[in-house]
Amino acid sequence: MSCSFCHRANHPCIMDPVKAPSCSERVRRKGRCDGVDVGNKLTATIREIRRLEDEEGRLTKRALEVQKQVLELQQKLHKQKKQDSLFRQCRSFHSKDSLTVNPSEKPLG
């Protein structure tokens, strides 16, 4: 990444942090180079982007798992409601039979 001076002056920014903390152009002109800071910040930003992408992947996977669980629970609830409805119908049918005084008579209900 070019330092701000080389970028503005359209110079090639050649840097070797082992030899000097500045690019060759700033060493020649005896000035301070912010290219290392830019590079370090860029590296940190790239690292943070990768971390966030990994986290997004984990969260997306977890969201899909939760959606699957919700669907299973909705299906279970629907099945339970059907069973409850059948139970109520059977109970209603049996209670009408109990209103009959004589088995040969028709139910009162």
Residue frames as a rotation matrix with the C-alpha (Angstrom) as fourth column:
MET 1
0.589 0.808 0.000 0.00
0.808 -0.589 0.000 0.00
0.000 0.000 -1.000 0.00
SER 2
-0.137 -0.636 0.760 1.42
0.570 -0.678 -0.465 3.38
0.810 0.369 0.455 -0.93
CYS 3
-0.457 -0.035 -0.889 2.13
0.798 -0.456 -0.393 5.90
-0.392 -0.889 0.236 1.77
SER 4
0.559 0.784 -0.269 0.19
0.594 -0.605 -0.530 9.14
-0.579 0.136 -0.804 1.51
PHE 5
0.111 -0.590 -0.800 3.21
-0.385 -0.768 0.512 11.09
-0.916 0.251 -0.313 0.13
CYS 6
-0.850 -0.481 0.213 3.96
-0.033 0.452 0.891 8.58
-0.525 0.751 -0.400 -2.66
HIS 7
-0.207 0.863 0.461 0.29
0.886 0.365 -0.287 8.27
-0.416 0.349 -0.840 -3.47
ARG 8
0.638 0.458 -0.619 -0.12
0.254 -0.884 -0.392 12.07
-0.727 0.093 -0.680 -3.87
ALA 9
0.046 -0.739 -0.672 3.16
-0.646 -0.535 0.545 12.42
-0.762 0.409 -0.501 -5.79
ASN 10
0.893 0.377 -0.247 2.38
-0.436 0.584 -0.685 9.36
-0.114 0.719 0.686 -7.93
HIS 11
-0.161 -0.980 -0.114 5.73
-0.955 0.184 -0.233 7.77
0.249 0.071 -0.966 -6.96
PRO 12
0.283 0.180 -0.942 6.23
-0.025 0.983 0.180 4.04
0.959 -0.027 0.283 -6.55
CYS 13
0.417 -0.080 0.905 6.17
-0.890 -0.240 0.389 3.32
0.186 -0.968 -0.171 -2.83
ILE 14
0.313 -0.430 -0.847 8.86
0.005 0.892 -0.451 0.72
0.950 0.137 0.281 -2.23
MET 15
0.383 -0.045 0.923 9.16
-0.881 -0.317 0.350 -0.30
0.277 -0.947 -0.161 1.37
ASP 16
0.052 -0.376 -0.925 11.25
0.194 0.913 -0.360 -2.79
0.980 -0.160 0.121 3.31
PRO 17
0.785 0.365 0.500 10.29
-0.352 -0.401 0.846 -2.56
0.509 -0.840 -0.186 7.00
VAL 18
0.756 -0.580 -0.303 13.35
0.652 0.629 0.423 -4.65
-0.055 -0.517 0.854 7.92
LYS 19
-0.204 -0.889 0.409 15.77
0.893 -0.340 -0.294 -2.07
0.400 0.306 0.864 6.48
ALA 20
-0.991 -0.085 0.105 13.89
0.046 -0.943 -0.331 1.11
0.127 -0.323 0.938 7.39
PRO 21
-0.454 0.877 -0.154 10.50
0.597 0.171 -0.784 2.08
-0.661 -0.448 -0.601 8.76
SER 22
0.162 0.464 -0.871 9.97
-0.374 -0.788 -0.489 4.31
-0.913 0.405 0.045 5.72
CYS 23
0.824 0.130 0.552 9.67
0.444 0.459 -0.770 3.80
-0.353 0.879 0.320 1.99
SER 24
-0.053 -0.949 0.311 12.68
0.972 0.023 0.236 4.48
-0.231 0.315 0.921 -0.21
GLU 25
0.040 0.130 0.991 11.29
0.588 -0.805 0.081 7.82
0.808 0.579 -0.109 -1.43
ARG 26
0.895 0.325 0.304 10.74
-0.046 -0.612 0.789 9.14
0.443 -0.721 -0.533 2.13
VAL 27
0.590 -0.779 -0.211 14.17
0.631 0.283 0.722 7.84
-0.503 -0.559 0.659 3.23
ARG 28
-0.183 -0.666 0.723 15.77
0.958 -0.285 -0.020 9.69
0.219 0.689 0.691 0.32
ARG 29
0.017 0.282 0.959 13.87
0.192 -0.943 0.273 12.89
0.981 0.180 -0.070 1.23
LYS 30
-0.868 -0.423 -0.261 14.38
0.283 0.011 -0.959 12.31
0.409 -0.906 0.110 4.97
GLY 31
-0.411 0.809 0.420 10.68
-0.813 -0.534 0.233 12.37
0.413 -0.245 0.877 5.75
ARG 32
-0.628 0.293 0.721 8.25
-0.431 0.640 -0.636 10.26
-0.648 -0.710 -0.276 7.72
CYS 33
-0.734 0.368 -0.571 6.41
-0.414 0.425 0.805 7.50
0.539 0.827 -0.159 5.87
ASP 34
-0.304 0.704 0.642 2.95
-0.843 0.115 -0.525 6.44
-0.444 -0.700 0.559 6.93
GLY 35
-0.056 0.237 -0.970 2.92
-0.808 0.560 0.184 3.43
0.587 0.794 0.160 4.58
VAL 36
-0.852 -0.272 -0.447 3.68
0.022 0.835 -0.550 0.96
0.522 -0.479 -0.705 7.37
ASP 37
-0.782 0.617 0.092 0.75
-0.251 -0.177 -0.952 2.27
-0.571 -0.767 0.293 9.38
VAL 38
-0.022 0.777 -0.629 -1.50
-0.989 -0.109 -0.100 2.03
-0.146 0.619 0.771 6.34
GLY 39
-0.323 -0.189 -0.927 -0.28
-0.511 0.860 0.002 -1.52
0.797 0.474 -0.374 5.69
ASN 40
-0.989 -0.066 -0.134 -0.77
0.080 0.527 -0.846 -2.54
0.126 -0.847 -0.516 9.32
LYS 41
-0.500 0.865 -0.043 -4.26
-0.538 -0.349 -0.767 -1.02
-0.678 -0.361 0.640 9.38
LEU 42
0.001 0.462 -0.887 -5.11
-0.967 0.225 0.116 -2.71
0.253 0.858 0.447 6.10
THR 43
-0.656 -0.313 -0.686 -3.90
-0.182 0.949 -0.258 -6.07
0.732 -0.045 -0.680 7.43
ALA 44
-0.940 0.339 0.029 -5.94
0.014 0.125 -0.992 -5.60
-0.340 -0.933 -0.122 10.61
THR 45
-0.230 0.895 -0.382 -9.00
-0.843 -0.380 -0.382 -4.62
-0.487 0.234 0.841 8.56
ILE 46
-0.161 0.110 -0.981 -8.64
-0.745 0.638 0.194 -7.69
0.647 0.762 -0.021 6.32
ARG 47
-0.909 -0.213 -0.357 -8.28
0.068 0.771 -0.634 -9.89
0.411 -0.600 -0.686 9.41
GLU 48
-0.722 0.692 0.010 -11.45
-0.265 -0.264 -0.928 -8.34
-0.639 -0.673 0.373 10.91
ILE 49
-0.081 0.685 -0.724 -13.36
-0.996 -0.077 0.039 -8.85
-0.029 0.724 0.689 7.63
ARG 50
-0.448 -0.153 -0.881 -12.39
-0.356 0.934 0.019 -12.53
0.820 0.322 -0.473 7.59
ARG 51
-0.991 0.090 -0.095 -13.42
0.122 0.365 -0.923 -12.91
-0.049 -0.927 -0.373 11.25
LEU 52
-0.442 0.877 -0.186 -16.79
-0.615 -0.448 -0.649 -11.29
-0.652 -0.172 0.738 10.53
GLU 53
-0.109 0.367 -0.924 -17.33
-0.908 0.342 0.243 -13.49
0.405 0.865 0.296 7.48
ASP 54
-0.767 -0.215 -0.605 -16.59
0.006 0.940 -0.341 -16.59
0.642 -0.265 -0.719 9.59
GLU 55
-0.885 0.465 -0.040 -18.96
0.001 -0.084 -0.996 -15.38
-0.466 -0.882 0.074 12.28
GLU 56
-0.244 0.813 -0.529 -21.63
-0.923 -0.362 -0.131 -14.66
-0.298 0.456 0.838 9.65
GLY 57
-0.350 0.042 -0.936 -21.26
-0.555 0.795 0.243 -18.21
0.755 0.605 -0.255 8.35
ARG 58
-0.930 -0.014 -0.367 -21.65
0.270 0.651 -0.709 -19.67
0.249 -0.759 -0.602 11.85
LEU 59
-0.691 0.704 -0.164 -24.66
-0.272 -0.463 -0.844 -17.48
-0.670 -0.538 0.511 12.57
THR 60
-0.225 0.595 -0.772 -26.29
-0.966 -0.031 0.257 -18.35
0.129 0.803 0.581 9.25
LYS 61
-0.595 -0.059 -0.802 -25.83
-0.119 0.993 0.016 -22.05
0.795 0.105 -0.598 10.00
ARG 62
-0.939 0.244 -0.240 -27.32
0.287 0.176 -0.942 -21.58
-0.188 -0.954 -0.236 13.48
ALA 63
-0.504 0.791 -0.348 -30.27
-0.710 -0.608 -0.354 -19.60
-0.492 0.068 0.868 12.04
LEU 64
-0.266 0.376 -0.887 -31.02
-0.739 0.511 0.439 -22.48
0.618 0.773 0.142 9.67
GLU 65
-0.804 -0.060 -0.592 -30.91
0.268 0.852 -0.450 -24.94
0.531 -0.520 -0.669 12.58
VAL 66
-0.834 0.518 -0.191 -33.31
-0.012 -0.364 -0.931 -22.77
-0.552 -0.774 0.310 14.59
GLN 67
-0.338 0.728 -0.596 -35.67
-0.937 -0.323 0.136 -22.44
-0.093 0.605 0.791 11.60
LYS 68
-0.471 0.115 -0.874 -35.67
-0.283 0.920 0.273 -26.23
0.835 0.376 -0.401 11.27
GLN 69
-0.910 0.120 -0.396 -36.52
0.409 0.409 -0.816 -26.60
0.064 -0.905 -0.421 14.97
VAL 70
-0.646 0.712 -0.276 -39.35
-0.495 -0.665 -0.559 -24.05
-0.582 -0.225 0.782 14.65
LEU 71
-0.289 0.527 -0.799 -40.77
-0.862 0.220 0.457 -25.94
0.417 0.821 0.391 11.67
GLU 72
-0.659 -0.003 -0.752 -40.63
0.150 0.979 -0.135 -29.23
0.737 -0.202 -0.645 13.60
LEU 73
-0.901 0.330 -0.283 -42.39
0.255 -0.125 -0.959 -27.63
-0.351 -0.936 0.028 16.57
GLN 74
-0.480 0.755 -0.447 -45.07
-0.816 -0.571 -0.088 -26.12
-0.321 0.322 0.890 14.33
GLN 75
-0.348 0.319 -0.882 -45.69
-0.537 0.704 0.466 -29.54
0.769 0.635 -0.073 12.77
LYS 76
-0.819 0.001 -0.574 -45.87
0.419 0.685 -0.596 -31.14
0.393 -0.729 -0.561 16.21
LEU 77
-0.803 0.549 -0.231 -48.32
-0.172 -0.585 -0.793 -28.46
-0.570 -0.597 0.564 17.39
HIS 78
-0.360 0.675 -0.644 -50.48
-0.921 -0.148 0.360 -28.95
0.148 0.723 0.675 14.29
LYS 79
-0.490 0.116 -0.864 -50.56
-0.067 0.983 0.169 -32.72
0.869 0.140 -0.474 14.90
GLN 80
-0.911 0.123 -0.394 -51.46
0.411 0.177 -0.895 -32.17
-0.040 -0.977 -0.211 18.58
LYS 81
-0.646 0.712 -0.275 -54.30
-0.610 -0.698 -0.374 -29.81
-0.458 -0.074 0.886 17.63
LYS 82
-0.293 0.525 -0.799 -55.68
-0.717 0.432 0.547 -32.43
0.632 0.733 0.250 15.23
GLN 83
-0.651 -0.001 -0.759 -55.54
0.345 0.891 -0.296 -35.06
0.677 -0.455 -0.579 17.98
ASP 84
-0.915 0.321 -0.243 -57.23
0.100 -0.402 -0.910 -32.71
-0.390 -0.857 0.336 20.44
SER 85
-0.470 0.763 -0.443 -59.99
-0.880 -0.445 0.168 -31.99
-0.069 0.469 0.881 17.93
LEU 86
-0.310 0.322 -0.895 -60.59
-0.308 0.856 0.415 -35.71
0.900 0.404 -0.167 17.36
PHE 87
-0.844 -0.046 -0.535 -60.63
0.459 0.452 -0.764 -36.31
0.277 -0.891 -0.361 21.11
ARG 88
-0.795 0.581 -0.177 -63.22
-0.354 -0.680 -0.643 -33.56
-0.493 -0.448 0.745 21.59
GLN 89
-0.298 0.694 -0.656 -65.35
-0.876 0.074 0.477 -35.00
0.379 0.716 0.586 18.79
CYS 90
-0.463 0.079 -0.883 -65.20
0.126 0.992 0.022 -38.48
0.878 -0.101 -0.469 20.33
ARG 91
-0.930 0.094 -0.355 -66.00
0.350 -0.062 -0.935 -37.13
-0.110 -0.994 0.025 23.78
SER 92
-0.615 0.741 -0.269 -68.95
-0.729 -0.664 -0.165 -35.17
-0.301 0.095 0.949 22.36
PHE 93
-0.267 0.493 -0.828 -70.19
-0.600 0.588 0.543 -38.26
0.754 0.642 0.138 20.58
HIS 94
-0.618 -0.032 -0.786 -69.94
0.438 0.816 -0.378 -40.37
0.653 -0.577 -0.490 23.76
SER 95
-0.935 0.303 -0.184 -71.67
0.016 -0.485 -0.874 -37.74
-0.354 -0.821 0.449 25.89
LYS 96
-0.383 0.835 -0.395 -74.63
-0.913 -0.277 0.299 -37.74
0.141 0.476 0.868 23.45
ASP 97
-0.294 0.232 -0.927 -74.85
-0.117 0.954 0.276 -41.53
0.948 0.190 -0.254 23.82
SER 98
-0.867 -0.091 -0.489 -75.01
0.444 0.304 -0.843 -41.20
0.225 -0.948 -0.223 27.61
LEU 99
-0.764 0.645 0.022 -78.12
-0.615 -0.718 -0.327 -39.00
-0.195 -0.263 0.945 27.33
THR 100
-0.271 0.671 -0.691 -80.08
-0.485 0.525 0.700 -41.99
0.832 0.524 0.183 26.05
VAL 101
-0.101 0.337 0.936 -82.29
-0.980 0.130 -0.152 -43.36
-0.173 -0.932 0.318 28.82
ASN 102
0.527 0.318 0.788 -83.26
-0.166 0.948 -0.271 -46.55
-0.833 0.012 0.552 27.10
PRO 103
-0.530 -0.844 0.079 -80.87
-0.065 0.134 0.989 -48.08
-0.846 0.519 -0.126 24.57
SER 104
-0.339 0.462 0.820 -83.76
0.896 0.424 0.131 -48.60
-0.287 0.779 -0.558 22.15
GLU 105
0.712 0.601 -0.362 -84.60
0.499 -0.797 -0.341 -44.86
-0.493 0.062 -0.868 22.26
LYS 106
0.406 -0.551 0.729 -83.00
0.607 -0.433 -0.666 -42.20
0.683 0.713 0.159 20.11
PRO 107
-0.515 -0.644 -0.566 -80.52
0.857 -0.367 -0.362 -39.85
0.025 -0.671 0.741 21.87
LEU 108
0.464 0.719 -0.517 -81.98
0.773 -0.614 -0.160 -36.63
-0.433 -0.325 -0.841 23.29
GLY 109
-0.068 -0.595 -0.801 -79.27
0.126 -0.802 0.584 -34.37
-0.990 -0.061 0.130 21.97
